[in-house]
Amino acid sequence: MKLRCRKISKGSASGVALMAKTPLSLFGMVDVKTGLVVDKTHELYMKNVAGTILVFPYGRGSTVGSYVLYQLAKEGKAPKAIICLEAEPIIAVGAIIANIPMVDKPERFEFKNGQKISVDADKGEITVE
């Protein structure tokens, strides 16, 4: 299935979806050395964002979140790509400075953990297998 979307940060990547139905804040919620979600109150607690296609509705929290995403990339613990229902500036800036493909506003926001997903931000396309 192919879905149209809006490009936020250039590039393309393929991988397995890690889906959250609730907003995600990178600052204080994700450990930059491991990529693990360490916030016990979040549905992704103890899940690792590294190497995934990270899917969540939107970001929340501190502007430091942009630098957390950048640090995750420097540590080799960042997601391969990010899909949001609605991009907000903190996550968008982080994806741009970390060179992580990011898209938002997919035609449908119906993803499941473990699905194989390809993101081509430049074409504005998401392919779900």
N, C-alpha and C positions, 0 to 999 in steps of 0.2 A: 504494500500500500504506500502510495506517495502522497505527501501532504505539502502544501504550499505554506511558507512561513516568511517572516521578515528577518533579514540579516542584521545582526548587531555587531559581530566581530568576525572578520574574514577567516576563511579556511574550511577544511572538511576533515571529518574523522568518522570512524566506525567503531562500534563497541557494543557492550551490553548495558542496558538501561538500569539506572538506580533511581527509582521514582519516589518522590515525597509528595504527599497531598497537602502538606502544610508548608508555610514559608520557611526559608532557611537563612540564617545569619551566619556568616563565616567567622566573624570575630567572636571568639569565646566558645564557638560551637564545634569547630573543626580544628583538630590538632595539626599544625603545619608540618611537623616532623614525620607524622605517620599517615595523614589523610583520614584518620578515624573521626567520626562524629562522636564527640565526647559529652554532649549535652544529654543528660539522662531523661529529660522531658521530651526530647524530639523522637519522632517515629523512626529515624535512621540511626538511633543510638547504637554505637559499636559497628556500624557499617562503614566501609572504606570508600571514599569518593575517587581514589586514585584509579586512573585508567578506565573510568566508566563514562557513559553518556549520562550526565547528571540532569535529572528532570525535576523541576519544582515550580510551583506557581509564580513566585516572586521572592526577591530577597527582602530582608529587613535588618535593621540594625545600624551599627556604626560605620562611618566612612572608612575606618581602618579595614573593613572587609575587603576593599579593593586590593590592599597590600597583602592581605592574607592569601587571596587567590594567586597573586604574583609570587609570594613565597612558596606556596604549594607547588607551583610550576618549577621554581628554582630547585626545589627538593625532589622533583620527579614524582610528586604525590598529587598532582592536579587531575581533574577529570579530563578526558579527551575532548569533550564538547559539552555545551550546556544548552538545554532547551527550557525556556520559561513560558508561562502563559503570558506574562507581562514583564518585560525587562524594566528594571529600575536602575538609576545611575550607578549605584555602588557596585553591583555585580557586573554591569556593562563595562565600566571603566576597568575593573579587575580583569575581565576576559580580554579586553583590548591590550592592556599592558603585558599580560601574560601570554599573548598569542594563542588563546583558546577560542576555537570557533564557538560562536553563540548565536542563537536565533530565538525569536519569540513570536507570539501570535500565530501558532499553528492552526490550520483549518479545524483540527480537532485536537483536544487535549486528553487523549485516552491512551495512555502508555502504561505498561506493566513492568515490574521488576523482572530482569532477566531477558527481556526482549532484545533481539539484535536490531540495532538502529544505526543508520548512516545519516550524518548531517552534512549537507553541502550548503554552507551559509552563503557562498558566492552566488549560487543558483537560487537560493531561497527555497530549498527542498529538504524534506525529511523523508527517508525511506524506512519503513518498518517491515521487518520480515515476519 
